[in-house]
Amino acid sequence: MSLDLPFGEWLPDQPALNNPGVTRAHNVVPGSGKFFRPLPGPELYANTSLPSRPYAAISMLDQARNAHVYTAAKRGIYTQDPDTRGWVDISRPGGYVTSDLEGWRFTEAYHYTIATNYSDNPQYIDTTRGTKFGDLTTLVKARHITTLRDFVLVGNTFDQFDGAVPYRVRWSAIGNPFDWNFSPTTQADFQDILGGGPVQAVIGGEEGTILLKNQIVKMVYVGSPAIFEFKTIYQNKGCAISQSVIEADNRVFFYGEDGFYMLENDRLNAIGKGKIDNWFATNSNPAAYGRMSVSIDPLKKLVIWLFASTDATDLTPDTLLIFNYDTGQWSYASSPTTFLFNALSLPITLRALDKYGTLAETPASLDSPVWTGGRAFLAGMTDSGAVYSYSGASLPATIETGEYMTAGLIAQVSQTPVKGDRALIRSVSPKVHGAGAVSVQVSGRVTPQAPVMFGPPTPVNANGWCPLRNNSRYHRYRLSLSSGWSQAMGIEIDAVSTGYR
């Protein structure tokens, strides 16, 4: 008898027995429906280096629409040279003294790129004409930064008058990111938010969102004299890992004390509850949460977190957790890079055109927009600073189903009564599009307490089936996929009931 088993979503927090989804979705991406796509592997974009691991990165377009990529390491801030794609030090004279417990954050304001690391004064560079970063202000230091309407907003601050105030947010003069003197005229001011612990992230836009350890606060511009109105939208809910926060499509994603959340229209959605929260808590190393990074793939509607698993050596991030925020489905992957960011392709300079030989041999005219760069792509870096784009060949993937009492599935569709509680699996047909290599393994056991043991992998034959045999009570299936496949939707099973134990 033929049985169709479509893939559900990845649900590692649910028991394997009668799991409505799959128990393993490794090196795949959740599609726009009940199927998985391949995860492109990393392709070397810039074989360059940094003196220490990257802490943060940002990609910008200047006023001429040319792309710039900046990254910050422990002692310096760097940009990619369009000719060589190598990192070039553009730090202020003397560099920086980033504490081992701190990191960097970037924001864009007007035509400036602004960075902060709490250990040093906030830094800025003119994205169009600047050659070196310099002090934005000496009046405040901060762990977090964003752009809110016409203001630069910082959170979790330090200044020479009040010292460290982790629950404070402070903003610049309206329209002037260099002026931080408190004034009702310029509207530069601050606000202490009590009862929620330290500020973990600040998110800008038309309205601000402040994530504290145990509180979420909305920040709305109302003009003088109050300037901003602050409203607590969630108490006793907040952000546990400041490096987990990212904004995409008017949604804010972050990790709280009890799992992953999405904040949309001031409503909090526990996106990992009952799905992957327990899996993450079990498989991640809390000692390395400070090295987490997060990025988005806007075309595929993905948020991707990179973290260090319990198997990681030296707390080095090694695992990707992938969330499709259109469908609410998850997957995971092994990461060959240790830092994620959203990059823009760099402009091509005249010197770089030399590789094409003559002008007649260039693939586009010199006034073509192709030479200005600016193409967005998901990028990763190694600890040494080499840059990769996730645009290479698909990574070898594994999908593992839940466990089913096959005789019971046969009974649901059989025209005649099924008296037995065992079934013989005779072959499996993977429902996979594309010309990739696919093989299937089956595990069978009589009781849920017995060990799970998969048989050898069987490739697909010319008729689209994997011939294999397993006579048991409970069955689960493992698909291995490599190179060339495009969609994996489920499996079809050829099975017959075989009687009582």
C-alpha positions as CSV (number, residue, x, y, z in Angstrom):
1,M,0.0,0.0,0.0
2,S,1.2,3.5,-0.8
3,L,1.2,6.1,2.0
4,D,2.0,9.8,1.5
5,L,3.8,11.6,4.3
6,P,4.3,15.3,3.6
7,F,6.9,17.1,5.6
8,G,5.6,19.3,8.3
9,E,7.6,22.0,10.1
10,W,10.7,21.3,12.2
11,L,9.5,20.6,15.7
12,P,12.4,19.3,17.8
13,D,10.7,20.2,21.1
14,Q,7.9,17.7,20.3
15,P,8.3,14.0,20.9
16,A,9.4,12.0,17.9
17,L,6.5,9.6,18.2
18,N,3.5,11.0,16.2
19,N,5.4,14.3,15.7
20,P,3.3,16.3,13.3
21,G,6.4,17.8,11.7
22,V,10.0,16.7,11.2
23,T,12.6,16.1,14.0
24,R,15.6,17.2,12.0
25,A,16.0,19.9,9.4
26,H,19.7,20.4,9.0
27,N,21.3,22.6,6.3
28,V,17.9,23.5,4.8
29,V,15.8,26.6,4.7
30,P,12.0,26.5,5.5
31,G,10.2,27.4,2.3
32,S,7.0,29.4,1.8
33,G,4.8,26.3,2.4
34,K,5.2,22.8,3.7
35,F,8.6,22.2,2.1
36,F,12.3,22.9,2.5
37,R,14.8,24.5,0.2
38,P,18.6,24.0,0.1
39,L,20.8,26.4,2.1
40,P,23.5,27.9,-0.2
41,G,27.0,27.4,1.1
42,P,29.5,30.2,1.6
43,E,31.5,31.5,-1.3
44,L,34.7,33.5,-0.8
45,Y,34.0,37.2,-1.5
46,A,37.1,38.8,0.0
47,N,40.2,36.9,1.1
48,T,41.2,39.6,3.6
49,S,42.0,39.7,7.3
50,L,41.5,41.6,10.5
51,P,43.8,41.8,13.5
52,S,41.0,40.4,15.7
53,R,37.5,38.9,15.3
54,P,34.7,41.1,14.0
55,Y,32.3,42.5,16.6
56,A,29.8,44.3,14.4
57,A,29.4,45.4,10.7
58,I,27.2,47.7,8.7
59,S,26.7,48.3,5.0
60,M,25.7,51.8,3.7
61,L,25.0,53.7,0.5
62,D,26.5,57.2,0.3
63,Q,24.9,60.2,-1.3
64,A,26.3,59.1,-4.7
65,R,24.7,55.6,-4.2
66,N,28.0,53.9,-3.8
67,A,28.2,51.1,-1.3
68,H,30.4,51.1,1.8
69,V,31.0,48.2,4.2
70,Y,32.3,48.9,7.7
71,T,33.3,46.5,10.5
72,A,34.6,47.0,14.0
73,A,37.1,44.8,15.8
74,K,38.6,45.1,19.3
75,R,41.1,47.9,18.5
76,G,39.8,49.4,15.3
77,I,37.2,50.2,12.7
78,Y,37.7,49.1,9.1
79,T,36.2,49.6,5.7
80,Q,36.5,47.4,2.5
81,D,38.6,48.9,-0.3
82,P,36.7,48.7,-3.6
83,D,39.9,47.8,-5.5
84,T,41.1,44.9,-3.4
85,R,38.1,44.2,-1.1
86,G,40.6,44.2,1.7
87,W,40.0,45.7,5.1
88,V,41.5,49.2,5.6
89,D,41.9,50.7,9.0
90,I,40.0,54.0,9.3
91,S,40.1,54.3,13.1
92,R,40.7,57.6,14.8
93,P,44.3,58.2,15.7
94,G,45.3,55.8,18.5
95,G,42.5,53.3,17.9
96,Y,40.2,52.0,20.6
97,V,40.3,50.1,23.9
98,T,37.2,48.0,23.6
99,S,36.7,46.1,26.9
100,D,36.6,42.3,26.7
101,L,33.0,42.5,28.1
102,E,31.8,45.0,25.4
103,G,31.0,45.0,21.7
104,W,30.3,47.5,19.0
105,R,27.0,48.8,17.5
106,F,26.4,50.9,14.3
107,T,23.7,53.2,13.1
108,E,23.1,55.5,10.1
109,A,22.1,59.2,10.6
110,Y,21.8,61.6,7.7
111,H,25.0,60.9,5.7
112,Y,27.0,59.7,8.7
113,T,27.9,56.2,9.9
114,I,28.0,56.2,13.7
115,A,29.5,53.5,16.0
116,T,29.7,53.0,19.8
117,N,31.4,50.4,22.0
118,Y,30.8,51.9,25.5
119,S,34.6,51.9,26.2
120,D,35.3,54.9,24.0
121,N,33.5,58.0,22.9
122,P,30.9,57.3,20.1
123,Q,32.5,57.5,16.7
124,Y,31.4,58.9,13.3
125,I,32.5,59.2,9.7
126,D,31.0,61.0,6.8
127,T,30.0,58.1,4.6
128,T,30.5,60.0,1.3
129,R,33.7,62.0,2.0
130,G,35.2,60.7,5.3
131,T,38.6,59.0,5.5
132,K,38.8,58.4,9.3
133,F,36.4,58.0,12.2
134,G,36.4,60.6,14.9
135,D,34.6,61.4,18.2
136,L,31.0,62.2,17.7
137,T,30.7,63.6,21.3
138,T,32.6,63.4,24.6
139,L,29.5,63.9,26.7
140,V,28.1,60.3,26.7
141,K,29.2,56.7,26.1
142,A,26.7,54.0,25.4
143,R,26.3,50.3,24.7
144,H,23.4,50.6,22.2
145,I,22.6,53.1,19.4
146,T,20.0,53.7,16.8
147,T,18.4,56.5,14.7
148,L,14.9,57.6,15.9
149,R,13.2,60.1,13.6
150,D,15.6,63.1,13.5
151,F,17.5,62.0,16.6
152,V,20.4,59.7,17.4
153,L,19.3,57.6,20.4
154,V,21.6,55.7,22.7
155,G,20.9,53.4,25.6
156,N,22.7,51.9,28.6
157,T,24.8,55.0,29.1
158,F,27.8,56.4,31.0
159,D,28.7,60.0,31.5
160,Q,31.1,62.0,33.7
161,F,28.2,63.3,35.9
162,D,26.1,60.2,36.7
163,G,28.5,57.5,35.7
164,A,27.0,54.2,34.5
165,V,23.2,54.3,34.2
166,P,22.2,51.0,32.5
167,Y,18.5,51.9,32.5
168,R,18.9,55.3,30.7
169,V,18.2,56.3,27.1
170,R,19.6,59.6,25.8
171,W,19.1,61.4,22.5
172,S,20.9,64.1,20.5
173,A,19.6,67.5,19.4
174,I,16.9,67.2,16.7
175,G,18.6,67.2,13.3
176,N,22.1,67.4,14.8
177,P,23.8,64.1,15.9
178,F,26.8,66.1,17.2
179,D,25.0,68.1,19.9
180,W,24.3,66.3,23.1
181,N,23.9,69.2,25.5
182,F,20.5,69.1,27.3
183,S,18.3,71.9,26.0
184,P,14.6,72.5,25.6
185,T,15.4,74.4,22.4
186,T,17.4,71.6,20.6
187,Q,15.3,68.9,22.4
188,A,18.4,66.9,23.4
189,D,17.5,65.1,26.7
190,F,17.4,61.8,28.5
191,Q,15.0,59.4,30.2
192,D,15.6,56.9,33.0
193,I,13.3,53.8,32.7
194,L,12.9,52.1,36.1
195,G,11.7,48.6,36.9
196,G,13.0,46.8,33.9
197,G,16.7,46.3,34.4
198,P,19.4,47.4,31.9
199,V,18.6,48.5,28.4
200,Q,19.4,45.6,26.1
201,A,18.7,47.2,22.7
202,V,17.2,50.4,21.1
203,I,15.3,50.1,17.8
204,G,14.5,53.3,15.8
205,G,12.4,54.4,13.0
206,E,9.3,56.6,13.3
207,E,8.7,55.3,16.8
208,G,11.3,53.8,19.1
209,T,11.2,50.5,20.9
210,I,13.4,49.9,24.0
211,L,14.1,46.4,25.0
212,L,15.2,46.1,28.6
213,K,16.0,42.9,30.5
214,N,12.5,42.6,31.9
215,Q,10.5,45.3,30.2
216,I,9.5,46.5,26.7
217,V,8.9,50.3,26.3
218,K,7.5,52.3,23.4
219,M,9.0,55.7,22.7
220,V,6.8,58.2,20.7
221,Y,7.8,61.7,19.7
222,V,5.3,64.3,20.9
223,G,7.4,67.5,20.6
224,S,8.2,70.1,23.3
225,P,8.2,70.3,26.2
226,A,7.9,66.5,26.8
227,I,9.7,65.6,23.6
228,F,9.0,61.9,23.9
229,E,6.3,59.9,25.5
230,F,7.3,56.6,27.1
231,K,4.8,53.7,27.4
232,T,5.4,50.3,28.9
233,I,3.8,47.8,26.6
234,Y,5.2,44.6,28.4
235,Q,6.3,44.2,32.0
236,N,8.2,41.2,33.1
237,K,9.0,40.3,29.5
238,G,12.2,41.5,27.9
239,C,15.4,40.6,26.1
240,A,17.9,38.2,27.6
241,I,20.6,38.4,24.9
242,S,21.3,41.9,23.5
243,Q,23.1,40.4,20.5
244,S,20.0,38.5,19.4
245,V,18.0,41.6,18.5
246,I,17.2,42.5,14.9
247,E,14.5,44.5,13.1
248,A,13.0,43.4,9.8
249,D,9.8,44.4,7.9
250,N,8.5,46.4,11.0
251,R,9.0,43.4,13.2
252,V,11.5,43.1,16.1
253,F,13.0,39.7,16.8
254,F,14.9,38.8,20.0
255,Y,15.6,36.1,22.6
256,G,13.9,36.4,25.9
257,E,14.5,34.5,29.2
258,D,12.2,31.8,28.0
259,G,12.6,31.7,24.3
260,F,12.5,33.5,21.0
261,Y,10.0,36.3,20.4
262,M,8.7,38.5,17.6
263,L,7.3,42.0,18.4
264,E,4.9,43.3,15.7
265,N,2.4,46.2,16.1
266,D,3.2,46.2,19.9
267,R,2.1,42.5,20.1
268,L,4.5,39.9,21.4
269,N,4.5,36.5,19.7
270,A,6.4,33.6,21.2
271,I,7.7,32.2,17.9
272,G,9.8,29.4,19.4
273,K,7.3,28.1,22.0
274,G,6.6,24.4,21.6
275,K,8.9,24.3,18.6
276,I,12.6,25.1,19.1
277,D,13.0,27.0,22.5
278,N,14.0,23.9,24.4
279,W,16.2,22.7,21.6
280,F,18.1,26.0,21.6
281,A,18.4,26.1,25.4
282,T,19.8,22.5,25.3
283,N,22.2,22.9,22.4
284,S,23.5,26.5,22.9
285,N,26.4,27.5,25.2
286,P,25.3,30.4,27.5
287,A,28.9,31.3,28.0
288,A,29.1,32.4,24.4
289,Y,25.9,34.4,24.1
290,G,28.0,37.5,23.8
291,R,29.3,36.2,20.5
292,M,25.9,35.7,18.9
293,S,25.2,37.5,15.7
294,V,22.0,37.9,13.7
295,S,21.1,38.8,10.1
296,I,18.2,38.7,7.7
297,D,17.6,37.5,4.2
298,P,14.8,40.0,3.1
299,L,14.0,38.2,-0.2
300,K,13.4,34.8,1.5
301,K,11.9,36.4,4.7
302,L,14.4,34.8,6.9
303,V,16.0,35.8,10.2
304,I,19.2,33.9,10.9
305,W,20.9,33.7,14.3
306,L,24.5,32.4,14.5
307,F,25.5,31.0,17.9
308,A,28.0,28.7,19.6
309,S,26.7,25.2,20.3
310,T,27.6,23.0,23.2
311,D,30.0,21.2,20.8
312,A,31.8,24.5,19.8
313,T,35.5,24.8,20.7
314,D,36.7,28.0,22.3
315,L,33.2,29.4,22.4
316,T,33.4,29.9,18.6
317,P,29.9,30.3,16.9
318,D,29.2,27.3,14.7
319,T,25.4,26.9,14.3
320,L,22.8,28.8,12.4
321,L,19.2,28.9,13.6
322,I,16.9,30.0,10.7
323,F,13.3,31.4,11.0
324,N,10.9,32.1,8.2
325,Y,8.9,35.0,9.5
326,D,6.3,34.6,6.7
327,T,5.4,31.0,7.6
328,G,6.6,30.8,11.3
329,Q,8.8,27.7,10.5
330,W,12.3,26.9,11.5
331,S,15.4,25.0,10.5
332,Y,19.1,24.9,11.5
333,A,22.5,24.5,9.9
334,S,26.2,24.1,10.5
335,S,28.0,27.4,10.0
336,P,31.4,27.6,8.3
337,T,31.6,31.3,9.3
338,T,31.7,32.8,12.8
339,F,29.9,36.1,12.3
340,L,26.8,37.1,10.2
341,F,25.9,40.5,8.7
342,N,24.0,42.1,5.8
343,A,26.4,43.3,3.1
344,L,26.3,45.4,0.0
345,S,28.4,44.6,-3.0
346,L,31.1,47.2,-3.5
347,P,31.4,49.6,-6.5
348,I,33.9,48.8,-9.2
349,T,36.7,51.3,-9.6
350,L,38.6,52.1,-12.8
351,R,41.7,50.3,-11.4
352,A,39.6,47.2,-10.8
353,L,38.4,47.4,-14.5
354,D,41.9,46.5,-15.6
355,K,41.1,42.8,-15.2
356,Y,38.7,43.1,-18.3
357,G,41.5,44.3,-20.6
358,T,40.1,46.8,-23.1
359,L,36.9,48.9,-22.8
360,A,35.4,46.8,-25.5
361,E,35.7,43.7,-23.3
362,T,33.9,45.1,-20.3
363,P,30.5,43.5,-19.7
364,A,28.7,46.8,-19.4
365,S,29.1,50.5,-20.3
366,L,30.9,52.7,-17.9
367,D,27.7,54.6,-16.9
368,S,25.9,51.3,-16.1
369,P,24.6,51.0,-12.5
370,V,26.2,47.6,-12.3
371,W,29.5,49.3,-11.4
372,T,28.1,51.3,-8.4
373,G,27.6,48.1,-6.4
374,G,24.9,48.2,-3.7
375,R,23.5,44.7,-4.3
376,A,22.4,43.3,-0.9
377,F,23.4,39.8,0.1
378,L,23.8,37.7,3.2
379,A,27.4,37.6,4.3
380,G,29.5,36.0,6.9
381,M,33.0,36.5,8.3
382,T,35.5,34.2,9.9
383,D,37.4,35.2,13.1
384,S,40.3,36.2,10.8
385,G,38.1,38.7,8.8
386,A,37.7,36.8,5.5
387,V,34.3,37.7,4.0
388,Y,32.0,35.1,2.4
389,S,28.6,35.4,0.6
390,Y,26.0,32.7,1.2
391,S,25.6,32.2,-2.6
392,G,27.6,29.0,-3.3
393,A,26.7,25.4,-3.8
394,S,24.0,24.0,-1.5
395,L,25.2,22.4,1.7
396,P,24.7,18.7,2.2
397,A,21.3,18.4,4.0
398,T,19.4,16.0,6.2
399,I,15.7,15.8,6.9
400,E,14.4,13.4,9.5
401,T,10.7,12.6,10.0
402,G,8.8,11.9,13.1
403,E,8.1,8.3,14.1
404,Y,4.9,6.6,13.0
405,M,3.0,3.4,13.8
406,T,2.9,2.4,10.2
407,A,0.2,-0.3,10.6
408,G,-2.1,2.4,12.0
409,L,-1.5,4.7,9.0
410,I,-2.4,1.8,6.7
411,A,-5.6,1.1,8.7
412,Q,-6.7,4.7,8.1
413,V,-6.7,4.3,4.3
414,S,-7.2,0.6,3.8
415,Q,-10.5,-0.7,2.4
416,T,-10.2,-3.9,4.4
417,P,-9.6,-4.2,8.2
418,V,-6.0,-4.3,9.4
419,K,-5.6,-6.6,12.3
420,G,-1.8,-6.5,12.8
421,D,0.3,-3.9,14.6
422,R,3.4,-4.3,12.5
423,A,4.2,-3.3,9.0
424,L,6.9,-4.1,6.4
425,I,8.4,-1.1,4.6
426,R,9.4,-2.2,1.1
427,S,10.5,1.0,-0.5
428,V,10.4,4.8,-0.1
429,S,10.0,7.5,-2.8
430,P,11.4,10.9,-1.8
431,K,9.3,13.8,-3.1
432,V,12.2,16.1,-4.1
433,H,12.4,18.4,-7.0
434,G,15.7,18.8,-8.9
435,A,18.5,16.6,-10.0
436,G,20.3,16.3,-6.7
437,A,21.6,13.1,-5.1
438,V,19.0,11.7,-2.6
439,S,19.2,8.7,-0.4
440,V,16.9,7.4,2.3
441,Q,17.4,5.5,5.6
442,V,14.7,3.8,7.7
443,S,14.7,3.1,11.4
444,G,12.3,0.5,12.9
445,R,11.6,-0.5,16.4
446,V,9.0,-2.5,18.3
447,T,8.7,-0.4,21.4
448,P,9.2,3.4,22.0
449,Q,11.9,2.4,24.6
450,A,14.1,0.5,22.1
451,P,17.1,2.3,20.6
452,V,16.8,4.2,17.3
453,M,19.0,2.5,14.7
454,F,18.9,3.6,11.1
455,G,19.8,1.2,8.3
456,P,22.2,1.9,5.5
457,P,21.4,4.7,3.0
458,T,19.6,3.6,-0.1
459,P,19.8,5.8,-3.3
460,V,16.9,6.5,-5.6
461,N,16.6,4.2,-8.5
462,A,15.5,5.0,-12.1
463,N,11.8,4.6,-11.1
464,G,12.1,7.2,-8.2
465,W,12.1,4.6,-5.4
466,C,14.6,3.6,-2.7
467,P,14.3,-0.2,-2.3
468,L,14.7,-1.1,1.4
469,R,13.1,-3.5,3.9
470,N,12.2,-3.0,7.5
471,N,9.6,-5.0,9.4
472,S,8.7,-3.3,12.7
473,R,6.0,-1.4,14.6
474,Y,7.3,2.2,14.6
475,H,9.2,3.7,11.7
476,R,11.0,7.0,11.0
477,Y,12.9,8.1,7.9
478,R,16.0,10.1,7.2
479,L,16.7,11.8,3.8
480,S,20.2,12.9,2.8
481,L,20.3,15.4,0.0
482,S,23.2,17.0,-1.9
483,S,23.8,19.3,-4.9
484,G,21.1,20.2,-7.4
485,W,17.9,19.7,-5.5
486,S,15.4,22.6,-5.2
487,Q,12.5,21.6,-3.0
488,A,11.9,18.7,-0.6
489,M,8.2,18.1,0.1
490,G,7.8,14.7,1.7
491,I,8.0,10.9,1.1
492,E,5.8,8.2,-0.3
493,I,6.0,4.8,1.5
494,D,5.2,1.4,0.0
495,A,4.2,-0.7,3.0
496,V,2.1,-3.7,4.0
497,S,0.8,-4.8,7.4
498,T,2.4,-8.0,8.7
499,G,0.4,-9.1,11.7
500,Y,0.7,-9.2,15.5
501,R,3.9,-9.4,17.5
